């Protein structure tokens, strides 16, 4: 069997400190009681010390909160800078597209390709396509024998479901 522990202290906690804590508390309580009984300057210094410790604790907590907020804001700044860079690239691309669309070169290209305009001195070639000719109509041939009349749809269904 393993060694039994004499107390329930965690393994990482120094046992000497754990054993001396009751004596430390007892000494602190005895000092506070003595100061309360005497009502001297010791009590005032103790109260001021307690208030100072509380203020220091609050300042440390506020400082940590400010550090965490600063880290979050730095991450947001990086993200926003990346977004601004991407938007600036898009803006430059759109400005270039607008400049080309409004340029004389583009206007002339559209006039020539889509509207069929030509400059003075240009030779315009218009292709002449032959007009299709239709073959002469033949008179209808002799009437073909008439097909027997088809039964109605419901009669075909009747025959399909109930053959006779």
Buried (B, 14 or more C-beta within 10 A) or exposed (E): EEEEEEEEEEEEEEEEEEEEEEEEEEEEEEEEEEBEEEEEEBBEEBEEEEEEEEEEEEEEEEEEEEEEEEEEEEEEEEEEEEEEEEEEEEEEEEEEEEEEEEEEEEEEEEEEEEEEEEEEEEEEEEEEEEEEEEEEEEEEEEEEEEEEEEEEEEEEEEEEEEEE
